Amino acid sequence: MRLYGLRRNSIDVVEALAGQRAGRLVIVDVREARERARGFVSGSEHVPLGQLKHRLGELPKDCPVAFICQSGRRSALAATAARRAGVDARNVAGGMNAWERKGLELDRETA
C-alpha cells in the first residue's frame, strides 16, 4: 500500500480508509468534540489537537497513524508533532472536507 500521497507525509482519504480497513493504519481525529459530533470516520480514535501533546504516549507505535481534522491544517500540525515524538505519522490531505467530497461514509455520535 502506498502510504505517501500528494505531499510527503500526507495521504489522501481513499488511501487512509483502505489502510484503516486493512488494519495497517490507525486514523486519529484531532477535531473538537462538537465538530466530531457532526460526523466522523468509523473506527477512528479521538484526540483533540489541544490534548495531543499530553496524549502522544497513547498513540500506537506498531503501525502508522493518520491524523484527520476538518481541512487538513490541524492534522498536519498533529502529524508533525507525532513524528517528532517517534510516531510513524501522516496527515490526511483535505481532512473531513475531502472525505465528504468523495462521498465516504461517516458515523454520527448518538445521544
C-alpha positions in Angstrom: 0.0 0.0 0.0 1.3 3.4 -0.9 1.2 5.4 2.3 2.6 8.7 1.0 0.2 10.7 -1.2 0.5 14.0 -3.0 2.9 15.5 -0.4 5.5 13.9 1.7 3.9 12.6 4.9 0.5 13.0 3.5 -2.1 10.6 2.2 -5.5 11.0 0.6 -8.8 10.0 2.1 -9.1 6.9 -0.1 -5.7 5.6 1.0 -6.5 6.4 4.6 -9.7 4.4 4.5 -8.1 1.5 2.7 -5.2 1.4 5.2 -7.6 1.5 8.2 -9.9 -1.2 6.8 -6.8 -3.4 6.1 -5.6 -2.9 9.7 -2.4 -1.2 8.5 -3.3 2.3 9.7 -5.0 4.0 12.7 -7.0 7.2 12.0 -6.9 9.8 14.7 -9.4 12.6 14.6 -7.9 15.8 16.1 -11.1 18.0 15.9 -13.0 19.2 18.9 -15.9 17.1 20.2 -18.6 19.5 18.7 -17.0 19.1 15.3 -16.7 15.3 15.6 -20.4 15.1 16.6 -21.4 16.2 13.1 -19.7 13.1 11.6 -16.5 11.1 11.9 -14.6 8.3 10.4 -15.9 5.0 11.7 -13.4 3.3 14.0 -11.3 6.5 14.3 -9.8 7.5 17.6 -10.4 10.9 19.1 -7.6 13.1 20.4 -8.4 16.8 20.1 -5.3 18.7 19.0 -5.1 20.7 22.3 -4.7 17.4 24.1 -2.3 15.7 21.8 0.9 16.8 23.5 -0.2 15.1 26.7 -1.6 12.0 25.0 1.2 11.2 22.5 2.0 8.1 24.6 -1.4 6.7 23.7 -0.7 6.5 20.0 0.3 3.2 18.5 4.0 2.6 17.9 3.4 -0.6 15.9 1.6 0.8 12.8 1.3 4.2 11.1 -1.1 6.8 12.4 -3.1 9.1 10.0 -4.4 12.3 11.6 -7.5 14.0 10.3 -9.3 17.3 11.0 -11.8 19.3 9.1 -9.5 20.7 6.4 -6.1 19.2 6.9 -4.4 22.1 8.6 -4.6 21.0 12.3 -3.9 17.4 11.3 -0.7 18.4 9.6 0.4 20.0 12.9 -0.6 16.9 14.7 1.3 14.6 12.3 4.5 16.8 12.6 4.3 16.7 16.4 3.8 13.0 16.4 6.7 12.3 14.1 8.9 14.4 16.3 7.8 12.1 19.2 8.8 9.0 17.1 5.4 8.0 15.8 5.0 7.0 12.1 2.5 9.7 11.3 0.8 11.1 8.2 -1.7 13.8 7.5 -5.0 13.0 5.7 -4.9 15.7 3.0 -8.0 17.7 2.8 -9.4 16.3 6.0 -13.1 15.7 6.5 -13.9 18.1 3.7 -12.2 15.8 1.3 -13.8 12.7 2.9 -17.2 14.2 2.4 -16.4 15.3 -1.2 -15.5 11.7 -2.0 -18.8 10.5 -0.5 -17.2 8.3 2.0 -19.3 7.0 4.9 -19.4 8.9 8.2 -20.6 7.8 11.7 -22.5 10.1 13.9 -22.5 10.5 17.7 -25.6 9.1 19.3 -27.1 10.7 22.4 
